[in-house]
Amino acid sequence: MIYPSIDKLLNLVDSKYKLVHIASRRSKEIDATGHLQMPRNKYTSEKSIGMALEELAEGFITVVKKEDNEEEEKELLD
């Protein structure tokens, strides 16, 4: 079974397209900087895209609505 489930992620983000956009941006950031929000042994996935989805599911990345109804992601750093 795939973790985290798409159903759980779509409760946090209202469309699959936004989910892909958020995860791909975070994945590229992980690849470029190596910075992770959780200890490496806490991740189920070994790939950065899976790690990005896990961070979203755990609440380390949130989706914030702008005033003009556009959404952007904001990372919550410890």
N, C-alpha and C positions, 0 to 999 in steps of 0.2 A: 504494500500500500504506500502511496505517495504521501510524504509529510512535508509541509502542512497541507491539509486538504483544501481544495479550491473553494469549497463551501464556506469554510471558516474565513478564508481570505476575502471572499466576496461580501462578507458581513462587515468588513473593515473598509473596503473600497467598492464603489457602486458600479464599476464596469470592468470587464476583463482587460480592456485596452489600457485603462489607467493602471491596473495592476501590473501589466507587462511593462509599462513605461517606468513606474516607480521601481520595480525590481531590477530592470536593466540599468537604470541610473545608479542604484546602490551597488549592483554587481560590478560595474565599471569602476566605481570608487574603491571597492574592496580590492580589485585587481591592481589599481594604481597606487594605493597607499598601504595596503595590508592591514588597515585598521579594522578591527572587529568589535562589535558591541558586547559580545559575550565571550567567555573563555572558549578557546578552540575545541576543547573536549565536550562542550555542551551542544555543539552542532551535530545534527544527524547527517547532513549533506557535506560532502567534501568539496563541491564546486561552489564558486562564488554566487551563482544565481540562486542556488538552493539556500545558501546562507542568507542571502538578501530576503528571500521569502520567509525564512524562519524568523529573522529579525522583525519583519512586518507582523507576523503572527504573534510574536511575544510582546509587541507593543513598543519596540525600540524605534520604530518609524511610524509616524502618524500622518494622516491626511487631513489637511486644514483647508477649509473653504475660504477663498478670498471674498471680498465684498462684492465683486462683479461676477459672482457665481463660477469663477474658475477655481480649480483646485491645484494645490501644490503640496509636495511632501516636505516635511520638516523632520529632521532627525533630532531625537532627544538624546543628548550625550549625558553620560553619568556624571 
